[in-house]
Amino acid sequence: MKRILIPTDFSENAWNTVLYTIQLFEGTSCEFYLLNAYDITPVELMSTVSSQRVGHFYEAVKKESVETLKMILDDITNSNPDEKHVFKSISKSGTLTEAVDESFNDTHFDMIIIGTKGATGAKEIFLGSNTQKVIRNIDACPILVVPEDSFFENISEIAFATNFERIYYDAEIKPIIDLAKLQNAMVRMIHVYDTPELNQMQRFNANKLEHYFKSIHYDFHVIRDFSTIEKAIQAFLEELEINLLVMIKYQHSFIERLTREAVIKKITFHTNIPFLVIPSDS
């Protein structure tokens, strides 16, 4: 049985992520854990005048978290959910990253599925700050990010962005294969290159990927003539109507660069499709 952790801040976007997750794993035995992290800010504490009032304040926030989670679980139960799905809740104090990290002390999760704010206007933001911090700091399992207003549709096309410059490990590739089999999807490996020929190391790594993917449908795509990797991948996603983008996070990787604090608000990469970030196993 798969165990899926779904952080929620009780927003409409978070509820959309819950619905996406339920539909993604339709017919698959799963335990879904809805996690709410409640964090008291210094500004809120400044409004209190005694340690007793601080204690009451914490208790009130904790109670609201627990009761709202129960309401969500009741809503799911009343919607006649898949009989193979089990739903549980986790309420923890602290930041979202701290709460996610602590949750792994109690339970091993196969995936984290988290929503993020969508891009609007010219000055777009790729990731919300909480989502960005989870991607940067949590490497315990793959993280599927569901953009705002990204509603579930059958996944027939999965894009896997790679430069073939590193060896791939079973644990990194297995989540891609599992999703491809679950959705009967085609995996399209994207390589944005500076030179037209793969070097010896890249050819070796590409052959290793072919070995991994022999049980599913896959193909290779090489892209050139774009000013940036971001623009090349974005154009590919649109042209082939990709339903899911996959990236492996390692030092100096595409997704690692996109989540750096210094560039997070400046980058030109934006997607309205979900993307899966797989931690490096090296």
Residue pairs with C-beta under 8 A, 6 or more apart in sequence:
1 29
1 30
1 31
2 25
2 28
2 29
2 30
2 31
2 110
2 111
3 30
3 31
3 33
3 107
3 108
3 109
3 110
4 21
4 25
4 30
4 31
4 32
4 33
4 109
4 110
4 111
4 112
4 113
5 33
5 35
5 90
5 100
5 103
5 109
5 111
5 112
5 113
6 17
6 18
6 21
6 32
6 33
6 34
6 35
6 112
6 113
6 114
7 14
7 35
7 36
7 37
7 96
7 99
7 100
7 112
7 114
7 130
7 134
8 14
8 15
8 17
8 18
8 34
8 35
8 36
8 69
8 72
9 36
9 130
10 36
10 68
10 72
11 115
13 115
13 116
13 117
13 148
14 115
15 72
16 115
16 146
16 148
16 149
16 150
16 151
17 113
17 114
17 115
17 146
18 32
18 34
18 72
18 76
19 151
19 152
20 113
20 146
20 150
20 151
20 152
20 274
21 32
21 113
21 146
22 32
22 76
22 81
22 82
22 85
23 152
24 113
24 152
24 155
24 182
25 85
25 182
26 82
27 82
27 84
28 84
28 182
29 84
29 85
30 84
30 85
30 86
31 86
31 87
31 88
32 85
32 86
32 87
32 88
33 88
33 89
33 90
33 103
33 107
33 109
34 69
34 72
34 73
34 87
34 88
34 89
34 90
35 89
35 90
35 91
35 92
35 99
35 100
35 103
36 65
36 68
36 69
36 89
36 90
36 91
36 92
36 99
37 92
37 93
37 94
37 95
37 96
37 98
37 99
37 100
38 61
38 62
38 64
38 65
38 91
38 92
38 93
39 93
39 94
39 95
39 96
40 57
40 58
40 61
40 93
44 57
45 54
45 57
48 54
48 57
58 93
62 91
62 93
65 91
66 89
66 91
69 89
69 90
69 91
70 89
72 89
73 87
73 88
73 89
76 87
77 87
81 87
90 99
90 103
92 98
92 99
92 102
92 103
93 99
94 102
95 133
96 130
96 133
96 134
97 130
97 133
97 134
97 137
97 138
100 112
100 134
100 138
101 137
101 138
101 140
103 109
104 140
108 140
108 141
109 140
109 141
110 141
110 142
111 141
111 142
111 143
111 144
111 175
112 134
112 138
112 141
112 142
112 143
112 144
113 143
113 144
113 146
114 130
114 131
114 134
114 143
114 144
114 145
114 146
115 131
115 145
115 146
115 147
115 148
116 127
116 128
116 131
116 145
116 146
116 147
116 148
117 125
117 127
117 128
117 148
118 147
118 148
118 149
118 150
118 272
119 125
119 126
119 147
119 270
119 272
123 265
124 270
125 264
125 265
126 258
126 264
126 267
126 269
126 270
127 135
127 145
127 258
127 259
127 264
131 145
132 259
132 264
134 143
135 143
135 145
135 249
135 255
135 259
135 277
136 259
139 249
139 279
139 280
140 279
141 279
142 175
142 276
142 277
142 278
142 279
143 276
143 277
144 274
144 275
144 276
144 277
145 274
145 275
145 276
145 277
146 274
147 271
147 272
147 273
147 274
149 272
150 272
150 273
150 274
153 243
154 183
154 243
155 179
155 183
155 185
155 243
155 244
156 183
156 184
156 185
156 186
156 243
157 185
157 186
157 188
157 240
157 241
157 242
157 243
157 244
158 176
158 179
158 180
158 183
158 185
158 186
158 187
158 188
158 242
158 243
158 244
158 245
158 246
159 187
159 188
159 189
159 190
159 233
159 236
159 237
159 240
159 242
159 244
159 245
159 246
160 176
160 187
160 188
160 189
160 190
160 246
160 247
161 190
161 192
161 233
161 245
161 246
161 247
161 254
162 189
162 190
162 191
162 209
162 248
163 191
163 192
163 193
163 202
164 191
164 198
164 201
164 202
164 203
164 205
164 206
164 209
165 201
165 202
165 205
166 205
166 250
166 282
167 205
167 208
167 282
168 205
168 208
168 209
168 212
168 248
169 281
169 282
170 212
170 281
171 281
172 248
172 278
172 279
172 280
172 281
173 209
173 212
173 213
175 246
175 276
175 278
176 187
176 246
176 276
176 278
177 212
177 213
177 215
177 216
179 185
179 244
179 276
180 186
180 187
180 216
180 217
180 218
181 215
181 216
185 216
185 217
185 243
185 244
186 217
186 218
186 219
187 213
187 216
187 217
187 218
187 219
188 218
188 219
188 220
188 221
188 240
188 242
189 206
189 209
189 218
189 219
189 220
189 221
190 221
190 223
190 232
190 233
190 236
191 198
191 220
191 221
191 222
191 223
192 222
192 223
192 224
192 226
192 229
192 232
192 233
193 222
193 223
193 224
196 222
196 224
198 206
206 220
210 218
221 236
223 232
223 233
223 235
223 236
224 232
226 232
226 235
228 268
229 254
230 258
230 267
230 268
230 269
231 268
233 245
233 254
233 269
234 269
234 270
234 271
236 242
237 245
237 271
237 273
242 273
243 273
243 274
244 273
244 274
244 275
244 276
245 271
245 273
245 274
245 275
245 276
246 275
246 276
246 278
247 253
247 254
247 255
247 275
247 276
247 277
247 278
248 255
248 277
248 278
248 279
248 280
249 255
249 256
249 277
249 278
249 279
249 280
250 256
250 280
250 282
251 280
253 280
255 277
257 263
258 264
258 267
258 269
